[in-house]
Amino acid sequence: MRYTAALAVFLAAPAAFPQNEPEWTALSSPRYFNYHGSEKQPRLEPGGPYDFYLPGRFPPAQPMADQLGCYNNQYAPPFWFDGAKLMAGPRQVDSPAVGAVFVTPGPMRGLAFLGSFAPGQQPGVSGAVFYSDNPCYMGTLEYGFIRNYSAGSGYTQFYYERYANCPASGPLRCHGTNNASPETVVHDCASGINLPDGYLPHAPEGHDPVMANNIELYQAYVFLDPADRKYKFKVQVVDPATRARHWECVVDPSSPDPFAACPGGGYSQNSCGGGYPIASLSNAAGAITATLNSNNGALPAARLVMHIDRVLAAR
């Protein structure tokens, strides 16, 4: 990425925000995964930029072993069971995906990325940049940005999630303790708000024109609000050239309506109630993942869908 002078000043200027603006550090040298990625999917080189193409298709009933060295219950709790049996062995992946995983060098409290999502509908496809408290995604604590291509022309959402990927039904279940009794079952909850689309097009030099619909700086970080001594998210979408804030909001996961202060009236949902442990994310180790995945085997591969210039962590 070629930083503009305005973006460099923006990231280095904590005085610009009253909510305890963090220090931002650019991340590089990620680990990669590619589960049946497109033949045109380029290798995601250290330092970026990172282009993501629609992945390919899985042969029926042929999942792949995890490429990040992840094993079932490696980061328990939660504990994963198949019926009454505690799961073991390498984690299995059963849907096409490509991604880059940045394991943060130390505790962090936020993430940011400069990136763009292609317009248009792609049923079953989503692209995301998100924090997780471990890089194996098995019942993780998460927050970040996701682009859902399934509905209409697609939409981008800020979200946070607890027990991510823990199913609410079926033989595979998560438990809060090493006990398969029904009383210990936990399952995924998620909250999120749709961000407005339609930012003014502007394509930095060298960018594919199809990706120019929303080249933006997306950032979210945790801060302690001095007014009520609650931890909250500060979420912003910023023009990297002018520093204009296209959208910003303070999100309070402890509130019955976490997005009450958000402008624009975008669709929001909250299945976590007030039970999201945001305070634990104010100084947390973990990983930031940029990924594209698909569960639609009928889609043609090899279309550029997501572009990420740079990923940053907040301290």
KOLTI-392499 format. One record per atom (N, C-alpha, C): residue in three letters; x, y, z. Coordinates in steps of 0.05 Angstrom, whole numbers, padded with zeros to 5 digits, always signed. Layout:
BEGIN
ALAXYZ ...
//
This chain:
BEGIN
MET+00016-00024+00000 MET+00000+00000+00000 MET+00017+00025+00000 ARG+00009+00044-00015 ARG+00022+00070-00015 ARG+00006+00089+00003 TYR+00015+00094+00027 TYR+00001+00112+00045 TYR+00000+00140+00033 THR-00023+00152+00035 THR-00024+00181+00029 THR-00015+00196+00054 ALA-00006+00220+00050 ALA+00002+00236+00073 ALA-00020+00240+00093 ALA-00045+00243+00083 ALA-00067+00247+00101 ALA-00072+00222+00118 LEU-00070+00198+00106 LEU-00075+00174+00121 LEU-00053+00170+00142 ALA-00028+00176+00135 ALA-00007+00173+00155 ALA-00011+00191+00179 VAL-00020+00215+00174 VAL-00026+00234+00196 VAL-00049+00224+00212 PHE-00070+00214+00198 PHE-00094+00204+00212 PHE-00087+00182+00232 LEU-00070+00163+00223 LEU-00064+00140+00240 LEU-00045+00148+00263 ALA-00031+00170+00260 ALA-00011+00178+00280 ALA-00021+00200+00299 ALA-00047+00207+00297 ALA-00056+00231+00311 ALA-00077+00224+00332 PRO-00068+00214+00356 PRO-00088+00206+00376 PRO-00104+00230+00386 ALA-00094+00254+00384 ALA-00109+00277+00394 ALA-00135+00282+00379 ALA-00138+00269+00356 ALA-00161+00275+00339 ALA-00187+00262+00351 PHE-00185+00244+00370 PHE-00208+00230+00380 PHE-00209+00232+00411 PRO-00233+00236+00422 PRO-00235+00237+00451 PRO-00235+00209+00464 GLN-00241+00188+00448 GLN-00244+00161+00459 GLN-00217+00146+00461 ASN-00196+00159+00472 ASN-00172+00145+00477 ASN-00161+00130+00453 GLU-00156+00145+00431 GLU-00146+00134+00406 GLU-00121+00118+00411 PRO-00120+00094+00401 PRO-00097+00076+00405 PRO-00074+00083+00386 GLU-00052+00069+00390 GLU-00029+00069+00371 GLU-00033+00047+00352 TRP-00029+00052+00326 TRP-00033+00032+00305 TRP-00007+00022+00294 THR-00005-00005+00291 THR+00019-00017+00280 THR+00011-00035+00256 ALA+00025-00030+00233 ALA+00020-00046+00210 ALA+00031-00074+00214 LEU+00015-00094+00206 LEU+00023-00122+00209 LEU+00032-00134+00182 SER+00051-00152+00182 SER+00060-00165+00158 SER+00067-00194+00164 SER+00077-00208+00144 SER+00085-00236+00146 SER+00063-00254+00159 PRO+00040-00254+00147 PRO+00019-00272+00157 PRO+00023-00301+00150 ARG+00008-00318+00163 ARG+00005-00346+00155 ARG-00018-00348+00136 TYR-00018-00368+00119 TYR-00038-00369+00097 TYR-00053-00396+00098 PHE-00078-00395+00089 PHE-00092-00420+00083 PHE-00106-00417+00056 ASN-00108-00440+00043 ASN-00121-00440+00017 ASN-00134-00468+00014 TYR-00160-00468+00018 TYR-00176-00492+00016 TYR-00192-00492-00010 HIS-00181-00505-00030 HIS-00193-00506-00057 HIS-00197-00477-00068 GLY-00176-00461-00065 GLY-00177-00434-00077 GLY-00177-00435-00107 SER-00184-00413-00119 SER-00183-00411-00149 SER-00155-00415-00159 GLU-00154-00425-00184 GLU-00127-00428-00197 GLU-00114-00401-00201 LYS-00131-00380-00202 LYS-00120-00353-00206 LYS-00114-00339-00180 GLN-00119-00352-00157 GLN-00113-00340-00132 GLN-00083-00336-00129 PRO-00074-00311-00127 PRO-00045-00307-00124 PRO-00036-00313-00095 ARG-00011-00319-00092 ARG+00000-00323-00065 ARG-00001-00296-00051 LEU-00010-00297-00026 LEU-00012-00273-00010 LEU+00015-00267+00003 GLU+00029-00248-00009 GLU+00057-00243-00001 GLU+00058-00226+00024 PRO+00080-00230+00040 PRO+00084-00213+00064 PRO+00083-00184+00057 GLY+00069-00168+00073 GLY+00068-00139+00069 GLY+00046-00130+00051 GLY+00033-00149+00036 GLY+00011-00142+00019 GLY+00019-00128-00006 PRO+00000-00120-00023 PRO-00029-00122-00018 PRO-00039-00151-00022 TYR-00064-00155-00014 TYR-00076-00182-00013 TYR-00101-00182-00030 ASP-00101-00196-00052 ASP-00124-00199-00069 ASP-00137-00226-00065 PHE-00164-00227-00063 PHE-00178-00251-00057 PHE-00198-00257-00080 TYR-00195-00280-00092 TYR-00212-00289-00114 TYR-00232-00310-00103 LEU-00255-00312-00117 LEU-00274-00332-00109 LEU-00261-00359-00108 PRO-00263-00374-00086 PRO-00251-00400-00085 PRO-00266-00420-00102 GLY-00254-00444-00105 GLY-00265-00465-00122 GLY-00287-00480-00108 ARG-00287-00506-00112 ARG-00308-00524-00102 ARG-00296-00547-00087 PHE-00309-00556-00066 PHE-00301-00581-00053 PHE-00313-00605-00066 PRO-00297-00626-00071 PRO-00309-00651-00079 PRO-00328-00661-00057 PRO-00350-00673-00064 PRO-00369-00682-00044 PRO-00356-00699-00022 ALA-00363-00692+00003 ALA-00354-00708+00026 ALA-00324-00711+00028 GLN-00309-00691+00019 GLN-00280-00692+00021 GLN-00269-00667+00034 PRO-00273-00664+00061 PRO-00262-00642+00075 PRO-00231-00643+00075 MET-00219-00620+00081 MET-00190-00619+00082 MET-00180-00614+00111 ALA-00156-00625+00117 ALA-00144-00620+00143 ALA-00135-00591+00145 ASP-00137-00581+00168 ASP-00130-00553+00174 ASP-00101-00548+00165 GLN-00096-00524+00153 GLN-00069-00517+00144 GLN-00054-00499+00163 LEU-00066-00493+00186 LEU-00053-00475+00205 LEU-00043-00490+00230 GLY-00044-00516+00229 GLY-00035-00532+00251 GLY-00055-00533+00274 CYS-00081-00529+00268 CYS-00101-00529+00289 CYS-00112-00557+00294 TYR-00116-00563+00320 TYR-00127-00588+00328 TYR-00153-00583+00344 ASN-00171-00601+00343 ASN-00196-00599+00358 ASN-00189-00597+00388 ASN-00202-00577+00401 ASN-00199-00572+00429 ASN-00171-00562+00437 GLN-00157-00552+00418 GLN-00130-00540+00423 GLN-00132-00516+00441 TYR-00154-00500+00438 TYR-00157-00476+00454 TYR-00181-00477+00472 ALA-00189-00502+00480 ALA-00212-00504+00498 ALA-00207-00490+00524 PRO-00229-00480+00537 PRO-00257-00481+00529 PRO-00263-00460+00507 PRO-00286-00464+00493 PRO-00305-00486+00496 PRO-00293-00512+00486 PHE-00305-00534+00496 PHE-00298-00561+00488 PHE-00317-00571+00466 TRP-00305-00582+00445 TRP-00321-00592+00423 TRP-00326-00622+00426 PHE-00351-00630+00424 PHE-00359-00658+00426 PHE-00374-00666+00400 ASP-00370-00691+00392 ASP-00387-00703+00371 ASP-00404-00723+00386 GLY-00429-00715+00391 GLY-00446-00731+00409 GLY-00434-00730+00437 ALA-00428-00753+00448 ALA-00416-00754+00475 ALA-00386-00757+00474 LYS-00374-00757+00450 LYS-00345-00761+00447 LYS-00330-00735+00444 LEU-00310-00731+00461 LEU-00293-00707+00459 LEU-00277-00709+00433 MET-00278-00689+00417 MET-00265-00690+00391 MET-00235-00687+00394 ALA-00220-00701+00376 ALA-00191-00700+00376 ALA-00181-00700+00347 GLY-00155-00696+00343 GLY-00144-00696+00317 GLY-00145-00669+00303 PRO-00134-00667+00279 PRO-00134-00641+00264 PRO-00162-00631+00258 ARG-00165-00605+00260 ARG-00191-00593+00252 ARG-00195-00598+00223 GLN-00220-00604+00215 GLN-00227-00609+00187 GLN-00242-00584+00176 VAL-00236-00577+00151 VAL-00249-00555+00138 VAL-00265-00566+00115 ASP-00291-00558+00114 ASP-00309-00569+00094 ASP-00322-00549+00075 SER-00311-00525+00073 SER-00320-00506+00054 SER-00297-00490+00042 PRO-00298-00483+00017 PRO-00275-00469+00004 PRO-00270-00442+00017 ALA-00244-00436+00021 ALA-00236-00411+00033 ALA-00207-00405+00027 VAL-00200-00380+00026 VAL-00173-00371+00025 VAL-00169-00348+00045 GLY-00145-00345+00057 GLY-00142-00325+00077 GLY-00113-00321+00086 ALA-00110-00299+00100 ALA-00084-00292+00112 ALA-00089-00287+00142 VAL-00073-00298+00159 VAL-00076-00296+00188 VAL-00052-00282+00200 PHE-00057-00260+00213 PHE-00036-00244+00226 PHE-00038-00249+00256 VAL-00020-00265+00266 VAL-00019-00270+00295 VAL-00005-00246+00308 THR-00019-00231+00325 THR-00008-00206+00335 THR+00016-00212+00354 PRO+00036-00195+00352 PRO+00061-00199+00368 PRO+00057-00194+00398 GLY+00034-00182+00406 GLY+00029-00177+00434 GLY+00000-00170+00437 PRO-00008-00162+00462 PRO-00036-00155+00466 PRO-00044-00132+00449 MET-00070-00131+00441 MET-00081-00111+00424 MET-00109-00104+00433 ARG-00120-00082+00422 ARG-00147-00075+00429 ARG-00163-00064+00405 GLY-00153-00070+00381 GLY-00168-00061+00358 GLY-00155-00070+00332 LEU-00170-00067+00310 LEU-00160-00073+00284 LEU-00168-00052+00264 ALA-00153-00051+00242 ALA-00160-00033+00220 ALA-00149-00045+00194 PHE-00162-00038+00172 PHE-00152-00047+00146 PHE-00161-00027+00125 LEU-00144-00023+00105 LEU-00150-00007+00082 LEU-00157-00027+00060 GLY-00182-00025+00051 GLY-00190-00046+00032 GLY-00215-00039+00016 SER-00223-00058-00001 SER-00245-00054-00019 SER-00259-00080-00024 PHE-00286-00079-00027 PHE-00302-00102-00034 PHE-00314-00098-00061 ALA-00314-00118-00078 ALA-00326-00116-00104 ALA-00356-00114-00101 PRO-00370-00099-00118 PRO-00399-00097-00118 PRO-00411-00122-00130 GLY-00438-00125-00126 GLY-00452-00147-00139 GLY-00459-00169-00120 GLN-00478-00186-00129 GLN-00487-00208-00113 GLN-00472-00234-00119 GLN-00464-00248-00098 GLN-00450-00274-00100 GLN-00462-00292-00079 PRO-00484-00306-00084 PRO-00497-00321-00062 PRO-00478-00341-00049 GLY-00479-00341-00022 GLY-00463-00360-00007 GLY-00435-00350-00002 VAL-00428-00326-00010 VAL-00400-00316-00008 VAL-00399-00294+00013 SER-00378-00295+00029 SER-00373-00273+00048 SER-00343-00268+00050 GLY-00335-00243+00053 GLY-00308-00235+00058 GLY-00307-00220+00085 ALA-00285-00223+00099 ALA-00284-00212+00126 ALA-00255-00205+00134 VAL-00253-00185+00151 VAL-00228-00180+00166 VAL-00236-00178+00195 PHE-00226-00195+00212 PHE-00236-00196+00240 PHE-00214-00205+00259 TYR-00218-00197+00284 TYR-00202-00207+00307 TYR-00215-00232+00318 SER-00198-00251+00326 SER-00207-00274+00341 SER-00187-00280+00363 ASP-00197-00290+00386 ASP-00178-00294+00408 ASP-00160-00318+00405 ASN-00164-00333+00383 ASN-00144-00353+00375 ASN-00147-00357+00345 PRO-00126-00368+00332 PRO-00127-00370+00303 PRO-00140-00396+00292 CYS-00155-00410+00308 CYS-00167-00435+00300 CYS-00198-00433+00296 TYR-00210-00412+00306 TYR-00238-00406+00300 TYR-00258-00427+00311 MET-00251-00440+00332 MET-00269-00460+00343 MET-00280-00450+00370 GLY-00302-00435+00368 GLY-00314-00424+00392 GLY-00301-00398+00401 THR-00292-00382+00382 THR-00276-00358+00388 THR-00293-00334+00396 LEU-00280-00315+00409 LEU-00290-00289+00414 LEU-00280-00271+00391 GLU-00298-00258+00377 GLU-00291-00244+00353 GLU-00304-00216+00351 TYR-00292-00199+00334 TYR-00305-00175+00325 TYR-00291-00166+00299 GLY-00304-00151+00282 GLY-00292-00142+00258 GLY-00312-00134+00237 PHE-00304-00136+00212 PHE-00321-00127+00189 PHE-00325-00150+00170 ILE-00350-00153+00161 ILE-00356-00175+00142 ILE-00372-00164+00119 ARG-00366-00173+00095 ARG-00382-00167+00072 ARG-00398-00191+00064 ASN-00424-00189+00065 ASN-00442-00211+00057 ASN-00452-00205+00029 TYR-00446-00223+00010 TYR-00452-00219-00018 TYR-00479-00232-00025 SER-00493-00244-00007 SER-00516-00261-00013 SER-00541-00245-00019 ALA-00545-00223-00004 ALA-00570-00208-00006 ALA-00567-00183-00023 GLY-00586-00180-00042 GLY-00586-00156-00059 GLY-00559-00152-00073 SER-00548-00128-00070 SER-00522-00122-00081 SER-00500-00126-00061 GLY-00506-00139-00038 GLY-00487-00143-00017 GLY-00487-00121+00004 TYR-00477-00126+00027 TYR-00475-00106+00048 TYR-00451-00112+00066 THR-00440-00091+00078 THR-00418-00093+00097 THR-00428-00088+00125 GLN-00418-00103+00144 GLN-00428-00102+00171 GLN-00405-00102+00191 PHE-00408-00085+00212 PHE-00391-00088+00235 PHE-00405-00108+00253 TYR-00390-00127+00264 TYR-00402-00148+00280 TYR-00384-00155+00304 TYR-00396-00167+00324 TYR-00381-00180+00345 TYR-00396-00206+00352 GLU-00380-00225+00362 GLU-00391-00253+00364 GLU-00377-00267+00387 ARG-00393-00284+00400 ARG-00382-00301+00421 ARG-00388-00331+00414 TYR-00369-00348+00421 TYR-00371-00376+00414 TYR-00376-00380+00384 ALA-00360-00365+00368 ALA-00363-00366+00339 ALA-00360-00394+00329 ASN-00378-00402+00311 ASN-00379-00428+00297 ASN-00389-00451+00314 CYS-00397-00445+00339 CYS-00409-00466+00355 CYS-00439-00469+00347 PRO-00446-00492+00337 PRO-00474-00496+00326 PRO-00494-00497+00349 ALA-00519-00489+00342 ALA-00541-00489+00361 ALA-00555-00516+00361 SER-00549-00533+00341 SER-00562-00559+00339 SER-00544-00578+00324 GLY-00551-00604+00324 GLY-00536-00624+00310 GLY-00517-00639+00329 PRO-00503-00659+00318 PRO-00486-00676+00335 PRO-00461-00662+00345 LEU-00450-00643+00329 LEU-00427-00628+00338 LEU-00436-00605+00356 ARG-00427-00605+00381 ARG-00435-00584+00399 ARG-00412-00574+00416 CYS-00414-00550+00425 CYS-00394-00538+00443 CYS-00404-00539+00472 HIS-00385-00543+00490 HIS-00392-00544+00519 HIS-00373-00526+00534 GLY-00384-00513+00554 GLY-00368-00495+00570 GLY-00349-00509+00589 THR-00353-00535+00594 THR-00335-00551+00610 THR-00330-00577+00596 ASN-00311-00592+00606 ASN-00304-00618+00594 ASN-00324-00639+00603 ASN-00349-00634+00596 ASN-00371-00651+00604 ASN-00392-00648+00583 ALA-00402-00671+00572 ALA-00420-00671+00550 ALA-00449-00668+00558 SER-00455-00661+00583 SER-00483-00659+00591 SER-00497-00635+00578 PRO-00523-00637+00573 PRO-00537-00615+00560 PRO-00535-00588+00575 GLU-00531-00590+00601 GLU-00530-00565+00617 GLU-00505-00548+00611 THR-00485-00560+00599 THR-00460-00545+00594 THR-00458-00535+00565 VAL-00478-00539+00548 VAL-00477-00531+00521 VAL-00476-00501+00518 VAL-00459-00491+00501 VAL-00458-00463+00494 VAL-00460-00461+00463 HIS-00470-00439+00453 HIS-00472-00437+00424 HIS-00468-00408+00415 ASP-00463-00405+00390 ASP-00456-00379+00378 ASP-00477-00358+00383 CYS-00468-00334+00390 CYS-00486-00310+00389 CYS-00471-00288+00374 ALA-00486-00271+00361 ALA-00474-00250+00344 ALA-00491-00225+00345 SER-00477-00203+00342 SER-00490-00177+00341 SER-00477-00161+00318 GLY-00492-00145+00304 GLY-00480-00130+00282 GLY-00498-00108+00272 ILE-00486-00090+00256 ILE-00501-00069+00244 ILE-00491-00065+00215 ASN-00509-00061+00197 ASN-00501-00056+00169 ASN-00491-00028+00166 LEU-00468-00026+00152 LEU-00457+00000+00146 LEU-00468+00011+00119 PRO-00470+00037+00116 PRO-00480+00048+00091 PRO-00461+00042+00068 ASP-00472+00036+00045 ASP-00456+00033+00021 ASP-00457+00059+00005 GLY-00444+00059-00018 GLY-00446+00082-00035 GLY-00426+00104-00030 TYR-00403+00098-00018 TYR-00383+00118-00015 TYR-00373+00128-00042 LEU-00363+00152-00043 LEU-00355+00164-00069 LEU-00332+00147-00080 PRO-00334+00139-00106 PRO-00313+00123-00118 PRO-00287+00138-00120 HIS-00265+00125-00113 HIS-00239+00136-00118 HIS-00220+00112-00118 ALA-00204+00109-00138 ALA-00186+00086-00141 ALA-00157+00095-00139 PRO-00143+00087-00118 PRO-00114+00094-00117 PRO-00100+00082-00141 GLU-00078+00094-00148 GLU-00062+00086-00171 GLU-00056+00056-00170 GLY-00061+00042-00192 GLY-00055+00014-00194 GLY-00077-00005-00186 HIS-00100+00006-00177 HIS-00122-00011-00168 HIS-00140-00019-00191 ASP-00150-00043-00191 ASP-00170-00052-00210 ASP-00195-00035-00207 PRO-00205-00024-00229 PRO-00229-00006-00227 PRO-00253-00019-00213 VAL-00256-00046-00216 VAL-00279-00058-00204 VAL-00278-00057-00174 MET-00255-00053-00163 MET-00252-00052-00134 MET-00253-00024-00123 ALA-00259-00004-00140 ALA-00257+00024-00131 ALA-00283+00034-00119 ASN-00303+00016-00115 ASN-00329+00027-00105 ASN-00327+00036-00077 ASN-00309+00024-00061 ASN-00308+00032-00033 ASN-00280+00027-00020 ILE-00260+00038-00032 ILE-00233+00037-00019 ILE-00234+00054+00006 GLU-00234+00042+00029 GLU-00237+00056+00054 GLU-00219+00045+00075 LEU-00215+00062+00096 LEU-00201+00052+00120 LEU-00223+00045+00140 TYR-00225+00019+00146 TYR-00244+00009+00166 TYR-00228+00004+00192 GLN-00239+00014+00214 GLN-00225+00009+00239 GLN-00245+00007+00262 ALA-00238-00010+00282 ALA-00253-00014+00306 ALA-00234-00020+00329 TYR-00239-00007+00351 TYR-00222-00012+00375 TYR-00238-00009+00400 VAL-00228-00021+00422 VAL-00240-00021+00448 VAL-00229+00002+00465 PHE-00247+00015+00479 PHE-00238+00037+00497 PHE-00256+00037+00522 LEU-00246+00048+00543 LEU-00261+00051+00568 LEU-00274+00079+00568 ASP-00300+00080+00567 ASP-00315+00106+00567 ASP-00314+00118+00595 PRO-00301+00141+00598 PRO-00299+00153+00625 PRO-00326+00162+00636 ALA-00346+00166+00619 ALA-00372+00176+00628 ALA-00387+00155+00645 ASP-00385+00129+00638 ASP-00399+00109+00653 ASP-00382+00085+00660 ARG-00356+00087+00655 ARG-00336+00066+00662 ARG-00343+00040+00649 LYS-00353+00040+00625 LYS-00359+00016+00609 LYS-00340+00014+00586 TYR-00332-00010+00579 TYR-00317-00015+00555 TYR-00336-00016+00531 LYS-00327-00003+00509 LYS-00344-00001+00485 LYS-00326-00002+00461 PHE-00338-00006+00437 PHE-00324-00005+00412 PHE-00327+00023+00400 LYS-00306+00033+00388 LYS-00307+00056+00370 LYS-00303+00045+00342 VAL-00322+00050+00325 VAL-00322+00039+00298 VAL-00323+00062+00278 GLN-00305+00061+00258 GLN-00304+00083+00238 GLN-00298+00072+00210 VAL-00309+00086+00191 VAL-00303+00082+00163 VAL-00293+00109+00153 VAL-00268+00110+00143 VAL-00254+00136+00138 VAL-00244+00136+00109 ASP-00247+00159+00096 ASP-00235+00163+00070 ASP-00205+00166+00074 PRO-00189+00148+00062 PRO-00160+00148+00068 PRO-00146+00172+00055 ALA-00158+00186+00036 ALA-00145+00208+00023 ALA-00152+00235+00036 THR-00177+00238+00046 THR-00185+00264+00057 THR-00189+00263+00087 ARG-00188+00240+00100 ARG-00193+00236+00128 ARG-00223+00241+00135 ALA-00240+00245+00116 ALA-00268+00249+00122 ALA-00279+00222+00133 ARG-00295+00225+00154 ARG-00307+00201+00167 ARG-00334+00196+00154 HIS-00335+00175+00138 HIS-00360+00169+00124 HIS-00381+00157+00143 TRP-00371+00144+00164 TRP-00389+00132+00184 TRP-00373+00128+00209 GLU-00386+00133+00232 GLU-00373+00126+00258 GLU-00394+00123+00279 CYS-00387+00106+00299 CYS-00407+00100+00320 CYS-00392+00089+00344 VAL-00403+00094+00367 VAL-00395+00081+00392 VAL-00415+00059+00398 VAL-00405+00034+00400 VAL-00422+00011+00404 VAL-00419+00001+00432 ASP-00441-00003+00446 ASP-00441-00011+00474 ASP-00453-00039+00477 PRO-00436-00060+00477 PRO-00447-00088+00479 PRO-00463-00093+00504 SER-00460-00077+00525 SER-00475-00082+00550 SER-00503-00071+00549 SER-00509-00055+00528 SER-00535-00042+00526 SER-00556-00061+00512 PRO-00582-00058+00519 PRO-00602-00074+00505 PRO-00602-00068+00475 ASP-00595-00043+00467 ASP-00592-00036+00439 ASP-00564-00026+00435 PRO-00545-00043+00429 PRO-00517-00035+00428 PRO-00511-00014+00407 PHE-00529-00012+00387 PHE-00524+00006+00364 PHE-00542+00031+00365 ALA-00552+00038+00388 ALA-00571+00060+00391 ALA-00558+00086+00382 ALA-00532+00089+00386 ALA-00518+00114+00380 ALA-00508+00115+00351 CYS-00514+00094+00335 CYS-00503+00093+00308 CYS-00521+00108+00288 PRO-00509+00124+00271 PRO-00525+00139+00251 PRO-00534+00122+00228 GLY-00553+00132+00213 GLY-00560+00119+00187 GLY-00583+00100+00188 GLY-00590+00090+00212 GLY-00612+00072+00214 GLY-00609+00045+00199 GLY-00583+00036+00197 GLY-00578+00010+00183 GLY-00590-00013+00199 TYR-00596-00035+00185 TYR-00606-00059+00198 TYR-00586-00068+00220 SER-00596-00076+00243 SER-00579-00086+00264 SER-00593-00110+00277 GLN-00577-00127+00289 GLN-00588-00150+00304 GLN-00569-00156+00327 ASN-00581-00168+00349 ASN-00565-00173+00373 ASN-00576-00198+00386 SER-00561-00220+00383 SER-00569-00245+00397 SER-00552-00250+00422 CYS-00534-00232+00428 CYS-00517-00236+00451 CYS-00528-00223+00476 GLY-00549-00207+00474 GLY-00558-00193+00498 GLY-00536-00176+00509 GLY-00533-00175+00535 GLY-00511-00160+00547 GLY-00488-00178+00556 GLY-00487-00203+00545 GLY-00467-00222+00555 GLY-00441-00224+00540 TYR-00435-00203+00524 TYR-00410-00204+00509 TYR-00387-00193+00527 PRO-00365-00208+00531 PRO-00344-00199+00550 PRO-00324-00180+00537 ILE-00333-00156+00530 ILE-00316-00137+00516 ILE-00292-00128+00533 ALA-00295-00127+00559 ALA-00272-00118+00576 ALA-00247-00135+00571 SER-00251-00161+00566 SER-00228-00179+00562 SER-00213-00172+00536 LEU-00225-00156+00519 LEU-00212-00149+00493 LEU-00197-00122+00495 SER-00196-00110+00518 SER-00182-00085+00520 SER-00152-00088+00520 ASN-00142-00112+00524 ASN-00113-00118+00524 ASN-00110-00148+00519 ALA-00115-00156+00494 ALA-00118-00185+00489 ALA-00099-00194+00467 ALA-00087-00217+00470 ALA-00073-00230+00448 ALA-00092-00243+00430 GLY-00083-00251+00406 GLY-00101-00264+00387 GLY-00091-00261+00359 ALA-00109-00261+00340 ALA-00102-00260+00312 ALA-00122-00243+00297 ILE-00112-00231+00275 ILE-00130-00217+00256 ILE-00129-00233+00230 THR-00152-00239+00220 THR-00155-00256+00196 THR-00169-00240+00174 ALA-00158-00241+00150 ALA-00171-00231+00126 ALA-00177-00255+00109 THR-00203-00259+00102 THR-00210-00284+00089 THR-00234-00281+00070 LEU-00236-00298+00051 LEU-00259-00300+00033 LEU-00267-00330+00033 ASN-00293-00335+00036 ASN-00302-00362+00036 ASN-00329-00365+00022 SER-00335-00389+00013 SER-00359-00394-00002 SER-00371-00421+00004 ASN-00398-00422+00005 ASN-00411-00448+00008 ASN-00429-00453-00016 ASN-00423-00440-00038 ASN-00439-00443-00063 ASN-00422-00456-00084 GLY-00427-00482-00088 GLY-00411-00497-00107 GLY-00417-00491-00136 ALA-00438-00476-00141 ALA-00446-00470-00168 ALA-00433-00445-00179 LEU-00420-00429-00162 LEU-00407-00404-00171 LEU-00382-00409-00187 PRO-00378-00394-00208 PRO-00352-00396-00221 PRO-00330-00384-00204 ALA-00307-00396-00205 ALA-00284-00386-00190 ALA-00270-00364-00206 ALA-00249-00353-00195 ALA-00230-00335-00209 ALA-00241-00307-00213 ARG-00260-00299-00197 ARG-00268-00271-00198 ARG-00256-00256-00174 LEU-00244-00233-00178 LEU-00233-00217-00156 LEU-00256-00205-00141 VAL-00257-00210-00114 VAL-00279-00202-00098 VAL-00271-00184-00075 MET-00247-00186-00065 MET-00239-00170-00042 MET-00209-00163-00045 HIS-00203-00138-00038 HIS-00175-00128-00039 HIS-00168-00115-00013 ILE-00146-00123-00001 ILE-00137-00111+00024 ILE-00109-00100+00020 ASP-00105-00074+00025 ASP-00079-00062+00022 ASP-00061-00067+00047 ARG-00073-00062+00070 ARG-00057-00063+00094 ARG-00075-00070+00118 VAL-00064-00086+00137 VAL-00077-00093+00161 VAL-00062-00082+00185 LEU-00076-00070+00204 LEU-00063-00058+00227 LEU-00076-00067+00253 ALA-00060-00067+00274 ALA-00069-00074+00301 ALA-00067-00049+00319 ALA-00085-00047+00337 ALA-00086-00024+00356 ALA-00076-00033+00383 ARG-00059-00016+00396 ARG-00050-00022+00422 ARG-00056+00001+00441 
//
